[in-house]
Amino acid sequence: MILPDKKDAVHKAWLLRILREIADDSELAALLRFKGGTYASIIGLIERFSVDLDFDLIDEEKVDFTRTHLEKIFKKLGLEIDQKSQNAPQYFVKYKNSPGERNTIRIDITFPSPINNEYEAVLLPDIDRVLYCETPETMFANKMVALIERYEKHGSIAGRDIFDIHTFFIKGIRYKREIIEERTGLEVVIFLNKLTGFIEKKITQKIIDEELNSLVPYDDFSKIRKILKDEVLMFLKDEKARN
């Protein structure tokens, strides 16, 4: 996992400690599917830092079981639960760090996951463990939907979403069409038009700069920051032409 700043090493260490404990809990690992930016960063799919742990829960009847096992892990590691959701196994946990530095990790476990999501067993080199994880095609489709859905549900826009979409396009990864259609109820070409309009109107240089400058190494960020939006729009235009 890439480290834009050496101070992030402490946060990375805690992410991996939690992840290792989850992988070593065979019952919990059987229920969770690793996804999101930290997973993509660990396997080198995206070149940015990520600060959270995200999973799908594949059995909705196991919510309380999942909570119990996670909270045992937090207690074992000496982590303080700062906040937790009453509706899902979602937590903010704190670790000790220097004043003014990162000290909180969000663990977000969502359900139900899209029926069309696909998963595969992956060896995670940073912890030398195997977990079931989203396929790249699944991640790409969910990331495109998330860019708009995050705004529609919470009024927020994450600069990391546009960065990740750009990376998926640059690497030639395909997206799973069925996931887009399942989550949005739209044909893919109609969704791509909607996504294009959203990016044109809502993604500003300020949004790109504010979040990504702490997640991407300075030299890489300075090269890409002003072309990120335009290149994603270019890729979307090409994609619409193929649909």
Secondary structure as the mmCIF struct_conf table of DSSP 4:
data_model
#
loop_
_struct_conf.conf_type_id
_struct_conf.id
_struct_conf.beg_label_comp_id
_struct_conf.beg_label_asym_id
_struct_conf.beg_label_seq_id
_struct_conf.end_label_comp_id
_struct_conf.end_label_asym_id
_struct_conf.end_label_seq_id
BEND BEND1 PRO A 4 ASP A 5
HELX_RH_3T_P HELX_RH_3T_P1 LYS A 6 ASP A 8
HELX_RH_AL_P HELX_RH_AL_P1 ALA A 9 ASP A 24
HELX_RH_AL_P HELX_RH_AL_P2 SER A 26 LEU A 31
STRN STRN1 LEU A 32 LYS A 35
HELX_RH_AL_P HELX_RH_AL_P3 GLY A 36 ILE A 42
TURN_TY1_P TURN_TY1_P1 ILE A 43 GLY A 44
BEND BEND2 LEU A 45 ILE A 46
BEND BEND3 ARG A 48 ARG A 48
STRN STRN2 LEU A 53 LEU A 57
BEND BEND4 ILE A 58 ILE A 58
HELX_RH_3T_P HELX_RH_3T_P2 GLU A 60 LYS A 62
HELX_RH_AL_P HELX_RH_AL_P4 VAL A 63 LEU A 77
TURN_TY1_P TURN_TY1_P2 GLY A 78 GLY A 78
STRN STRN3 GLU A 80 LYS A 84
BEND BEND5 GLN A 86 PRO A 89
STRN STRN4 GLN A 90 LYS A 94
TURN_TY1_P TURN_TY1_P3 PRO A 99 GLY A 100
BEND BEND6 GLU A 101 GLU A 101
STRN STRN5 THR A 104 THR A 110
BEND BEND7 PRO A 112 PRO A 112
HELX_LH_PP_P HELX_LH_PP_P1 SER A 113 PRO A 114
TURN_TY1_P TURN_TY1_P4 ILE A 115 ASN A 116
STRN STRN6 TYR A 119 LEU A 124
TURN_TY1_P TURN_TY1_P5 PRO A 125 ASP A 128
STRN STRN7 ARG A 129 GLU A 134
HELX_RH_AL_P HELX_RH_AL_P5 PRO A 136 HIS A 154
BEND BEND8 GLY A 155 GLY A 155
HELX_RH_AL_P HELX_RH_AL_P6 GLY A 159 ILE A 170
TURN_TY1_P TURN_TY1_P6 LYS A 171 GLY A 172
HELX_RH_AL_P HELX_RH_AL_P7 ARG A 177 THR A 184
BEND BEND9 GLY A 185 LEU A 186
HELX_RH_AL_P HELX_RH_AL_P8 VAL A 188 LYS A 202
HELX_RH_AL_P HELX_RH_AL_P9 GLN A 205 LEU A 212
TURN_TY1_P TURN_TY1_P7 ASN A 213 LEU A 215
BEND BEND10 VAL A 216 VAL A 216
HELX_RH_AL_P HELX_RH_AL_P10 TYR A 218 ILE A 224
TURN_TY1_P TURN_TY1_P8 ARG A 225 ILE A 227
HELX_RH_AL_P HELX_RH_AL_P11 LEU A 228 ARG A 242
#
